Amino acid sequence: MILLVSGATATSRRYRAVGELIVPGAGNNPDALRLEFGRWAMDNRCFNEFRVAEFMRMLETFYGRRGCRFVSAPDVVADAHETLLQWPFWARLIRGVRFVPALVAQDGLTVADVPWSELGALFIGGTTEWKLGPQARDLIGYAKTRGLWVHMGRVNSQRRIWDAARMGCDSFDGTGFSRWPDIRIPKGLSWTTETSQQGRLV
């Protein structure tokens, strides 16, 4: 799995195993980042406060940059129904500027609800209980059978890294790695390595 970190560019540049998660309003300069093909993505910041102008400015700033793994389409936290209502507009817009839209899975979403042919990736959001439960596991399993990239948000501990890996996720992020990068990024990479090694032994 790949750890994607936002807002800690000075620290993340020291660790080649870390990818970049661009967020609206951060004012990131693409030329100052290590945007390795397939190892960076863009989020929507809906978990905190979504601002349309900042989201659009982010897309404009990074337009034409190759290798973006996904862009999280704006969603409604813990509400699959409202998230799906917004999906068609944002998915078309994101594809229109040549990025890959990710549907953010929220509480209540089932395999039958998802417009799978429109997705470029699946982002596991939602409450902690839901994202670790059977519906999220089913969604991840189905996404992987379709060859889709799966990312899990709000992963800040060794246990959560293990959960994300066990469920089949390809990447993850957590605010702890951005807030305390000098301490948490090395720990996160160590936990990810341990999880990978344990997985090969199981």
Buried (B, 14 or more C-beta within 10 A) or exposed (E): BBBBBBBBBEBBEEBEEBBBBBBBBBEBEBEEBBBEEBBBBBBBBBBEEBBEEBBEBBBEBBEEBEEBBBBBBBBBBBBBEEBBEBBEEBBEBBBEEEBBBBBBBBBBBEEEBBEBEBBBBBBBBBEEEBBBEEBBBBBBEBBBEEEBBBBBBBBBEBEBBBBBBBBBBBBBBBBBBBEEBEEBBBBBBEBBEEBEEEEEEE
